[in-house]
Amino acid sequence: MFSQKTGKAKLDDVTRILAELKANLDISKLTAQQTRQLLEQLKVYGRSVENSDPIFTTDGLQTLGQYAFNGKDTATSQEALRCIANALLLQPKARQILVDLGHGPHAAERLESESADDEFLASRVLFLMTYDANLDYPQLVRENHLAENINTAIARHAKRYSRSARRKSQEHTQPMDLMALSETLKLLFNITHFHADLSEHFSKSIPNIFKILVRKGIPQPPLTAPINYLVNALLNLDLEDVRGQQYRCFGQNAVLPMFDQKCNAEHLTKVLNKAIVAYPEAELDNTIAPVLTLIRRIYEIAPESVKKYMERAILPTPEERDKPLGRSNTLSSRLLNLSTSALTPNLRGSISSMLFELSDKDASKFVQNVGYGFASGFLASNNITMPENAMEAHANAQAERGVPVNPITGQRLDKEEPAQTEPMTQEEKEREAERLFVLFERLKATGVMNVQNPVEAAYRSGRIEELPDDSD
């Protein structure tokens, strides 16, 4: 254990350690163990910004960079890398300094190592330099094998999940292995997010990412690392295989493997279902959004058989219509309720968009699948015009199948409970008629539906008689 100093004493000690390390680069006087001890002490000091200023300077990072990337002792090199990673995390200006010192290519080449510690540290350094620095990632891909090294690292992790592996996939739980995988996936996401044109270089990783995602199973909670990072890493990749990279490498689209085209979509649907239950509603906006996006992307490119499976798994089933939609304990009910929740403002639109896409982007079919109560807001906010006869056609279609359905709630009419209320008085009827008149006028004004106000229609047809003021 090292004695912890604070204030000026800490600053003096940080300055002294860096001076000793720098002097040792010119004239080697320290043993490998002594060097590591100094770096370990510096790492402890560097966990807070206060009075650690010399670490974040060009001179300090240059000294650490020499030990990290040019040293022959692996343990010493890794200790220096830890100091650098802490510096980049705590002091954003250090990132550009490290780039200017030319250490970006060194970090990319360090990913060639099969060591989990090296992978974690190199990926962490490269990940942090995607922010507040101008590191040339396309150049690292072209000249320093960055994409190749990332693909190789992910493939190395995926081997643990092969059916022929000695150990079960669930035993891939060594903390550093999982941390290294998470860090590499975060790096992959940021590279493809900020440099979309580099995405094609990572197509080789698509089957390996799905392999880990599916065979690792669903933890509790479902989107703990590395599951969340596996999902995120896929979002910017060429899932459709527009450039034919997957077909050239694997002879198929790895998103929809020939041995079971629906397996990836099926697993993600299960993850989504469990995640909605596992996290508080207020956290779902950010937590499950990537899963939802990935499911929508797969549906977009899926063959008809997989699309039909996804529709059955996500849209309300006939059995759910014994109650108003949204009342059962199913994935579709949870999604419908979230689509109108005040706690998930960003997720609402995404869920409704997915349900609309699963309805062939057809407004009539959308209303038929989820009920007008859940569909109306999405259609209005997206300026999607509801066909005039959509409600009538929906009711007739259901009736022809022998299952009349309430188009507003989606519930079977024969399952609706009769109202247990006293008959309305004449005054109550008048107030209700007036309220309905206003509601229909507002609905007409939205332009969503071209409807005729039933009160107005009844008046014109002579079915409503205007009574004198003294009538009972």
N, C-alpha and C positions, 0 to 999 in steps of 0.2 A: 504494500500500500504506500501511496505517496502522500506526503503532508500537503494539505490544501492551504494555499496562501490566497489572500485577498488584497484588494486595493493596489497600492504602489508596490508592495512586496511581490504580488503576482505578476505585475507588469515587468518588474526587474527580472524575475525568474524566467518569464517567457523570452525576454530579450537575451538573457544569458544562454538559454538552451539553444535558441536559433543560432547564436554566435558560435557555440561549440560545434553544432552540426555543420555549419558552413565551413568553419576552419578544418573540420575533419575531411571535407571533400577535397581540399588542397593537399593536406598532409595527413594521411590516415594514421591516427593515434588511438582511436577507439576500437574496441572489439565489437563484434556483431551484437553481442548481448548488451554492451554498454550503449550502443547506438539505439537499440530497440527500447531500452529503458528510458532514454531521453525522449524518444518519440512517443512512448506511452504517456509520459508525464505531460508532454505538449498536447497530446490528444485530450487528456483530462481537462487541462486548462482551456482548450479550444471548444469545449462544450457550451461555453457562454461567451458572449461578445465582450463583456466588460473586462477591460484591462488585458485583452488579448490582441490588441491592435497590430503588433508586429507580424502576426501570422497572416493577416489579410493584405499585406503589402506585396509589391512585386518581388522584393528581395526575399521575403519569407516564403512565398509560394514557389519562387525559383529554387530555393534550397530544398523544400519538401519535394518538388517535382524531380529533382536529381535523384533523391533516394527512392521515390515511387517508381520511376520509369527507367532509371539507368542502373539501379543497384542490382547486385547479383544474388543477395540473400533474400529469399522469398518472404520470410517473416518480417524482415525490416521493410521491404518494399510495401507489403500490405499495411503495416503500421503507418507508414507515411501516407498511403492512400486514404486511410481512415481520417487522418488529420486534414487532408485536402477535402474530403467529402464533407466533413463537419464545417469547414470554412466556407464552402460553396453554399451549403444549406443556410448558414447563419448570416452570411454577408454577401448579398447579391453582386456587389462590385467585384468580388473575387473571381467570378465566373469569366468575365471578359479578360481579366488579367491572365488567367490560366490559358485562355484561347490565344492571347497575344504572345504568351511564352511558347506556343507551338505544341502544347501537350494534348490537343484533341486527337490527332492521329495516333499518339502513343496509347491513349485510352481505348481507341477503337481496336488496335492490334492486341491489346491486353485481353480482349474478349476471346482470343484464340485459346486461352488457357482453359483446361477442363476443371480447374479448381472452382468450387462453389464460392469461396471467398473472393477470388479474383473476379469471377463473373458478377457477383454482387457489387463489389467496389467500382469496377469499371463501368458497369451499367448505371450505377448511382451517379457517378461523376458526369457521364455523358447525358444522362437524363436532366440533371440540374443545369447543364449548359445549354439545354434547349430554351431556357428562359434568360432574358437579360444579357444575351451574348450573341455574337454573330458567327458562331462556329459553322463552317461549310459542310453540312451533312451530305449533300450530293457528292462532294469531293471525297469524303470518308468512304462512301459506298463505292465510288469508282476506283480509288487508289489504295484504300486501307482495309478492304474486305469487310466493312462494317455489316452490311446486310448478310453476307455469307456467314460471318461469325455469329450473328444473332440467330439466324436460321439453324445453325449447327447446335447452338446452346439449347434452343427450344426442342430440337430433335433429341438431344441428349436427355432432357427431362422426360420426353414422351416415351423413351425406351423403358422407363420404369413402369409404364402402364401397358406394356405389351403383354398379351396373354401368355406368351412363352417365358416371360420373366420369372425368375425364381421367387421373388417376393410379390405379394399382392399389391395392387396399386394403392390400396388404402394405407399401406405401410410407408408411403412416400411422405413422411412427416418430419424429417430432420429439419429443424428450424432454419438453418442456413441454406439448405437446398430450396426450401419454399420461399425464403426471402430473396434468394438469387433469381428464381423464376419470376417472382412478382416484379422485381426491379427491371428485369429484361423486358417483360411485357409492358411495363409503364414506358420504357424507352421506345419500344416499337410503336406504341400508340402515339406518342408525341412526334416521332419522326414522320409517321404517315399523316398525322394531323397538320403539321406545319409544312410538310413537303409531300403533297398528295401525289406528285409525279413519281415518287419513289415507291409507291405502294406495290407496284408489280414485282419489285425485287424481293418481296416477302411472301409471295404466293406459296412458296414451298412450305411455309409454316402453317398454312390453313389446316391441313389434315391433322397435324400434330397438336395444334391448339384444341381442335374439336376432340381429338382422342383423349387428351388430358381432361378436358371439361366433362366429357360423358363418363369416362371410366373412373374418375375420382369420386363420382357420386355427388350427392347434395348434402353439404354439411349443415350444421345448425349454429347460427343463422345461415341461410342459404347463400348469401353473397359476401361471405368473409373471404379474405385473400387466400389463395390466388384466384378464386372463382370470378370475382368482380373484374380482375385484371385480364383474365382470359376472355371474358365477354367484351371488354373495352377494346382489346387488341384486334378483334375481328371487325370492328365497326368500319374502319377505313380501308380494309383490304378488298381486293377484286373478287368478291364472292361469286359474281356472275361469270367470272373467267373470260372477260371480254378479250383479253390479250392471249388467251389460250395457254397460259403458263401451267395451270394445273393439268390440262389435258396432255400437254407435252411431257410433263413429269410423271403423272399418275395414270394417264389414259382415261380419266374421268373427272367430273367436278366433285371435289372432295367434300363440298357442303352437302351434296346429295349422293352419298356413296352407293354404288350399285348393290352392295350386299343388303342394304336397308335404307332406301332413299329418305325415309321419314325420321330416322333415328335422332338426328341433331335437332330437328324441329320439335320432336316429341320431348326430348330432354329439356330444352329451353322452356317449353310450355309448363313442364313440371316445376322447374326452378321458379318461374313467374308465379305460379299458383302458391307455392310454399313461401315465397318472399313476401307476397301481399299479406299473408297471415302473420309472418314472423316479425315484421317491423311496424313501429307506430305509424299511423296514417300520415302524420306530419313529415315523416322522413322519406316517404315513398316517392315524393316528387323527384328526388335526386337518386335514390337507391335503385329503383327498378326501371328507370327510363332507358338505360342502355339495353337491358334485356328486351324491352318492348320494341326498341328500334331494330335490334338484331332479328327478332321474330318477323317483323314487317319486311325486312330486306330478304329474308329467306322465302317468305310467301311470294314476294314479287317475282322470284326467279324459279320457283318450284314448278314441277310438272303437275298436271291436273290431279293425279292420285294423291300427291302430298298436300295440295291445296284443299282437297275434300277432307282429308284427315284433320288439317288444321282448323277448318271451319267447324267440323263436328266437335273438336276439343275446346274451342274458344267461344263459339256462338251459343245462345240458349238452345237447349234441347226441347223436344215436345213434352217431356216429363216435367220440365220446369214450369210449364204453362198452367199447371194446376193452381198456381198462385200468380199474383202480379209479378212480372219480371223484376229481378233485383231482390227478391225475398228469400231465395233459397241459398243453401250453403255450397255454392259452386263457383268455379273460376269466372264464368260468365256473369254471375250476379255480382261478384266482387268488382269486376271490371266496370260493370254498368254503374254501380254506386260510386266508384272512384271518378267516373266520367262526369259526375255532377257535384263532386265534393269541393267545398270551399278550401280545404286544406291542401289540395293538390292542383294548384292553378296551371302549372306547366304540363302535368300529366293528363289533365282532362282532355285537351285537344288531341294528344297523341293516342290515347285510348279510343276516342271516338273515330279518329282517322283510321286506326287499325280495323275497327269493326265495320267501318264504311268500305274499306278495301276488301275485307272478307265477304262483303255483300256485293262484290263485282262493281263497286263504285256506282251502284244503281240506287237512286233515292227511294224508289218504291220497295225494292228488296230490303233496303236498310230499315225502313219503317216496319216491314213485315218481320224482320229478324229481331229487332230490339224494342219495337213499340214506338208510337209517335212521341210519347212522353220523354223518352231518352234521345230520340233522333232529332226532335224539332230544333233544339238549341244549336246543335252542330250544323244542321242544314242552313239555318238562318245566318249564323255567324260566318259561314263560308259562301254565302250567296248562291246556294244550290236550290234551284226552284223545284218545288214538289209538284209532280204532275197533278193536274186537276182531279183526276179520277183515282189517285193513288189509294186513298182511304177506302173508297168503294171497291176498287179492284182487289185490294188486300182482303177485305171482308168476304167478297164473293169467292176468292181463291180458297180461303180457309173453309168456307161453307161447303164448297165442292168436295173437299177432302173429308167432309164429315166432322170437322172440328172448328166450329165458329169461334172466333177469337176477338176479344176487345182490342181494336187497333191502337187504343191509347196506352193501355197497360200491358198488352201482350198476353193477358190471361184468357184461358178458355171461358166462354160465356157460361157453359154449364157448370163451371166450378166457382162462379162468383156467388158470394153470400148475399141473400136477399137483405135489403135494407130494413133494419128493425127500428123504424121511426114512425111517429104519429103522422097521419095525413096532413099535408100543408094547408094552412088557411088560405083564403082568397088573397089576403094582403101579402102573405109570404110568397104565393105564386107570382104575384105582380112584381115583387122585388126581385125574385129569381129570374123572371123573364127580362127585366130591365138589365140585370147584371150580365145575363147571357148575350143580350143585344150588344152591350158595350164590348164584351170579350170578342165576339165575332167581328165587330168593326175594327178592333185592334189587330186581329189576326189577318184580316183583309189588307190592312195598311202595311203589314210587313212584307207582302209580296211573296211569302213562302208558299201560300196556297191561295188559289182563286176560289173562294167559297161564297155561297150565298147565305146571308143571314136567315136562319129559319123563321125568326120572328117577323122579319120583313116579308119573307115569302108567304107566310101564313096570312099576313095582313092584306097582301095584294090578291091572294086567292079568295078572299072573303070569308076565311075561316075565323077571323077575329072581328068581333063586333065591338064598336066603341059605345060604352054605356053612358047614360046621362049621369050628372054629378049626384043626383038624389037616389040613384039606384042602390039597392042592397047588395 
